[in-house]
Amino acid sequence: MMPVQSDSLGADQTADGPPTTRLAPSPTGALHLGNARTFLINWALARQRGWQVRCRIDDLDGPRVKSGADLGAIEDLTWLGLDWDGPETYQRKDLSPYVAAVEKLRTDGRIYPCSCSRSQVRNAQSAPHGDDHELRYPGTCRPPTGMAGPSGASPVDRQAPGPTALRLMVPDAAVDFTDALRGPQSINVQQQVGDFVIATKQDLPAYNLAVVVDDARAGVTDVVRGDDLLRATGRQILLYQFLEREPLPRYWHVPLVLGPDGRRLAKRHGDTRLAWYRDQGVAPQQIIGLLGTWCGINPDRRPMQIGYFLESFSIEQLPRGPVVFATEDHKWLMGSG
């Protein structure tokens, strides 16, 4: 696999339109402090550099999507002071671009049906995370002859007994790219997760296919997200290449906010939702002040206006290691620290 080049922290440029990024909350739950930090970094980086900012609701995650969580995410981001260019978009409103992408992969002989257990494919709709301990698919349903080639004689047979997911045939080779924050990366997707699902048994696009199709259609040049998704980047680059959707975006993988146990911030660490703090009377300047400390702007916690964060934020000074949400942080937000 040819290496993928990505700019570092230098000048931004794009051949076809302005540089563009996206805020892409998933309505599977409310935004918490860790989500807020990543979105704030993304937004500040974009506004400092003159990028366009799009807002996309990633609502394909089946039964995990919670009613009203989309509006809650928009309210949370607006409450913090973030804005974007143009209206919000929703993945589920138009599935035809994903159908077209699957058809191209089918025609090129790159996918095959998989009838493995529901639990093995259910998680394909969700974004993978670094602490999810993904298992490598052993190739149980992979055709013994491999790819059918570009003749159109695809190994995909949708008449196979029972519902089937679709998996991408992944080459056993490294995908090399340079992350703007993490530097050179090399991921062998076949050794990492094997042939991965691109469409579920419910005929919905899986996360990796959907995000590639959406970002390419929107002209996204810069993807800023948590580094728990660094592992998924190799999969997405393969899809960019197989779908002929290049040029590839530049990736910026931001260190996560962790709980005291060293795991990705989640419900197990208590209620860290922005909405919960807002309901307790915590002002957005208080939240931004804590996030500003976590982003290297101030060594100590202090309330901060969104405008000051924008002026003071420096991607070069962003801590390269994870941040821990400590009990003292919560006490400070509540005015008792």
Secondary structure by P-SEA (a helix, b strand, c coil): ccbbbbbcccbbbbccccbbbbbcccccccccaaaaaaaaaaaaaaaaabbbbbbbcccccccccccaaaaaaaaaaaaaccccccccccccccaaaaaaaaaaaaaaccbbbbccccccccccccccccccccccccccccccccccccccccccccccccbbbbbcccccccbbbbbccccbbbbcccccccccccccccccccaaaaaaaaaaaacccccccccccccaaaaaaaaaaaaccccbbbbbbbbbbbcccccccccccccccaaaaaaacccaaaaaaaaaaaaccccbbbbbcaaaaaacccccccccbbbbbcaaaaaaaaccc
